[in-house]
Amino acid sequence: IGYSKFYLCRSFKEFTGFTITQYVNRLRCQHARNLLMSGQYNVNESAVLSGFDNNSYFTKTYKSITGSLPSEEYKKAQNILDHE
């Protein structure tokens, strides 16, 4: 695109308030949350389908972004589905 890596990264952070990695991880975690809350995918499946290759990195990242563990979200979804 005609910009250096450093200029692009700095401009992205100034515009969004996040680094590119932070922004992508937020999008991935939002997608994973939607999958978990659907009740159709467990934690491992949601991680892989959201672009995370490492389950422990996924769990750590998910908790830092959402404030809860992905397994907690999955359990919530299962409870909701069980009571419908």
ChimeraX commands (.cxc) that place a marker at each C-alpha (Angstrom):
marker #1 position 0.00,0.00,0.00 radius 0.5
marker #1 position 3.02,2.22,-0.18 radius 0.5
marker #1 position 3.59,2.73,3.57 radius 0.5
marker #1 position 6.25,1.30,5.81 radius 0.5
marker #1 position 5.26,-1.32,8.36 radius 0.5
marker #1 position 6.09,1.06,11.20 radius 0.5
marker #1 position 4.06,3.95,9.77 radius 0.5
marker #1 position 1.07,1.70,9.15 radius 0.5
marker #1 position 1.21,0.22,12.68 radius 0.5
marker #1 position 1.56,3.62,14.31 radius 0.5
marker #1 position -1.25,5.13,12.22 radius 0.5
marker #1 position -3.53,2.17,12.93 radius 0.5
marker #1 position -2.99,2.54,16.68 radius 0.5
marker #1 position -3.60,6.30,16.57 radius 0.5
marker #1 position -6.85,5.75,14.65 radius 0.5
marker #1 position -8.25,2.76,16.58 radius 0.5
marker #1 position -6.50,2.91,19.95 radius 0.5
marker #1 position -5.35,-0.69,19.47 radius 0.5
marker #1 position -2.36,-2.35,17.89 radius 0.5
marker #1 position -3.17,-4.46,14.83 radius 0.5
marker #1 position -2.68,-7.64,16.87 radius 0.5
marker #1 position -4.97,-6.38,19.66 radius 0.5
marker #1 position -7.63,-5.43,17.13 radius 0.5
marker #1 position -7.49,-8.79,15.34 radius 0.5
marker #1 position -7.62,-10.66,18.66 radius 0.5
marker #1 position -10.69,-8.64,19.67 radius 0.5
marker #1 position -12.43,-9.62,16.43 radius 0.5
marker #1 position -11.42,-13.25,16.89 radius 0.5
marker #1 position -12.71,-13.28,20.47 radius 0.5
marker #1 position -16.01,-11.71,19.41 radius 0.5
marker #1 position -16.39,-14.44,16.80 radius 0.5
marker #1 position -15.46,-17.12,19.34 radius 0.5
marker #1 position -18.02,-15.73,21.80 radius 0.5
marker #1 position -20.74,-15.93,19.16 radius 0.5
marker #1 position -19.78,-19.54,18.47 radius 0.5
marker #1 position -19.71,-20.42,22.17 radius 0.5
marker #1 position -23.03,-18.74,22.87 radius 0.5
marker #1 position -24.66,-20.58,19.97 radius 0.5
marker #1 position -24.10,-23.77,21.95 radius 0.5
marker #1 position -23.02,-25.61,18.80 radius 0.5
marker #1 position -19.27,-25.41,19.41 radius 0.5
marker #1 position -17.16,-26.24,22.43 radius 0.5
marker #1 position -14.16,-24.17,23.56 radius 0.5
marker #1 position -11.59,-25.98,21.41 radius 0.5
marker #1 position -13.75,-25.84,18.29 radius 0.5
marker #1 position -14.52,-22.16,18.84 radius 0.5
marker #1 position -10.84,-21.38,19.26 radius 0.5
marker #1 position -9.84,-23.11,16.04 radius 0.5
marker #1 position -12.74,-21.66,14.05 radius 0.5
marker #1 position -11.76,-18.20,15.30 radius 0.5
marker #1 position -8.15,-18.50,14.17 radius 0.5
marker #1 position -6.42,-19.50,17.40 radius 0.5
marker #1 position -3.98,-22.40,17.04 radius 0.5
marker #1 position -3.01,-22.55,20.71 radius 0.5
marker #1 position -5.77,-23.23,23.23 radius 0.5
marker #1 position -3.94,-21.73,26.22 radius 0.5
marker #1 position -3.20,-18.54,24.26 radius 0.5
marker #1 position -6.87,-18.42,23.24 radius 0.5
marker #1 position -8.04,-18.79,26.85 radius 0.5
marker #1 position -5.62,-16.14,28.11 radius 0.5
marker #1 position -6.51,-13.71,25.31 radius 0.5
marker #1 position -10.25,-14.34,25.63 radius 0.5
marker #1 position -10.20,-13.70,29.38 radius 0.5
marker #1 position -8.16,-10.51,29.01 radius 0.5
marker #1 position -10.60,-9.14,26.41 radius 0.5
marker #1 position -13.96,-10.32,27.72 radius 0.5
marker #1 position -13.25,-10.68,31.43 radius 0.5
marker #1 position -14.45,-14.27,31.58 radius 0.5
marker #1 position -13.13,-17.66,30.58 radius 0.5
marker #1 position -14.42,-19.21,27.35 radius 0.5
marker #1 position -15.46,-22.30,29.32 radius 0.5
marker #1 position -17.71,-20.08,31.47 radius 0.5
marker #1 position -19.38,-18.68,28.35 radius 0.5
marker #1 position -19.89,-22.19,27.01 radius 0.5
marker #1 position -21.46,-23.31,30.29 radius 0.5
marker #1 position -23.79,-20.29,30.24 radius 0.5
marker #1 position -24.88,-21.18,26.72 radius 0.5
marker #1 position -25.47,-24.80,27.70 radius 0.5
marker #1 position -27.58,-23.72,30.70 radius 0.5
marker #1 position -29.66,-21.44,28.51 radius 0.5
marker #1 position -30.19,-24.16,25.92 radius 0.5
marker #1 position -31.07,-26.72,28.61 radius 0.5
marker #1 position -33.81,-24.47,29.97 radius 0.5
marker #1 position -35.43,-23.69,26.63 radius 0.5
marker link #1:1,2 radius 0.2
marker link #1:2,3 radius 0.2
marker link #1:3,4 radius 0.2
marker link #1:4,5 radius 0.2
marker link #1:5,6 radius 0.2
marker link #1:6,7 radius 0.2
marker link #1:7,8 radius 0.2
marker link #1:8,9 radius 0.2
marker link #1:9,10 radius 0.2
marker link #1:10,11 radius 0.2
marker link #1:11,12 radius 0.2
marker link #1:12,13 radius 0.2
marker link #1:13,14 radius 0.2
marker link #1:14,15 radius 0.2
marker link #1:15,16 radius 0.2
marker link #1:16,17 radius 0.2
marker link #1:17,18 radius 0.2
marker link #1:18,19 radius 0.2
marker link #1:19,20 radius 0.2
marker link #1:20,21 radius 0.2
marker link #1:21,22 radius 0.2
marker link #1:22,23 radius 0.2
marker link #1:23,24 radius 0.2
marker link #1:24,25 radius 0.2
marker link #1:25,26 radius 0.2
marker link #1:26,27 radius 0.2
marker link #1:27,28 radius 0.2
marker link #1:28,29 radius 0.2
marker link #1:29,30 radius 0.2
marker link #1:30,31 radius 0.2
marker link #1:31,32 radius 0.2
marker link #1:32,33 radius 0.2
marker link #1:33,34 radius 0.2
marker link #1:34,35 radius 0.2
marker link #1:35,36 radius 0.2
marker link #1:36,37 radius 0.2
marker link #1:37,38 radius 0.2
marker link #1:38,39 radius 0.2
marker link #1:39,40 radius 0.2
marker link #1:40,41 radius 0.2
marker link #1:41,42 radius 0.2
marker link #1:42,43 radius 0.2
marker link #1:43,44 radius 0.2
marker link #1:44,45 radius 0.2
marker link #1:45,46 radius 0.2
marker link #1:46,47 radius 0.2
marker link #1:47,48 radius 0.2
marker link #1:48,49 radius 0.2
marker link #1:49,50 radius 0.2
marker link #1:50,51 radius 0.2
marker link #1:51,52 radius 0.2
marker link #1:52,53 radius 0.2
marker link #1:53,54 radius 0.2
marker link #1:54,55 radius 0.2
marker link #1:55,56 radius 0.2
marker link #1:56,57 radius 0.2
marker link #1:57,58 radius 0.2
marker link #1:58,59 radius 0.2
marker link #1:59,60 radius 0.2
marker link #1:60,61 radius 0.2
marker link #1:61,62 radius 0.2
marker link #1:62,63 radius 0.2
marker link #1:63,64 radius 0.2
marker link #1:64,65 radius 0.2
marker link #1:65,66 radius 0.2
marker link #1:66,67 radius 0.2
marker link #1:67,68 radius 0.2
marker link #1:68,69 radius 0.2
marker link #1:69,70 radius 0.2
marker link #1:70,71 radius 0.2
marker link #1:71,72 radius 0.2
marker link #1:72,73 radius 0.2
marker link #1:73,74 radius 0.2
marker link #1:74,75 radius 0.2
marker link #1:75,76 radius 0.2
marker link #1:76,77 radius 0.2
marker link #1:77,78 radius 0.2
marker link #1:78,79 radius 0.2
marker link #1:79,80 radius 0.2
marker link #1:80,81 radius 0.2
marker link #1:81,82 radius 0.2
marker link #1:82,83 radius 0.2
marker link #1:83,84 radius 0.2
view
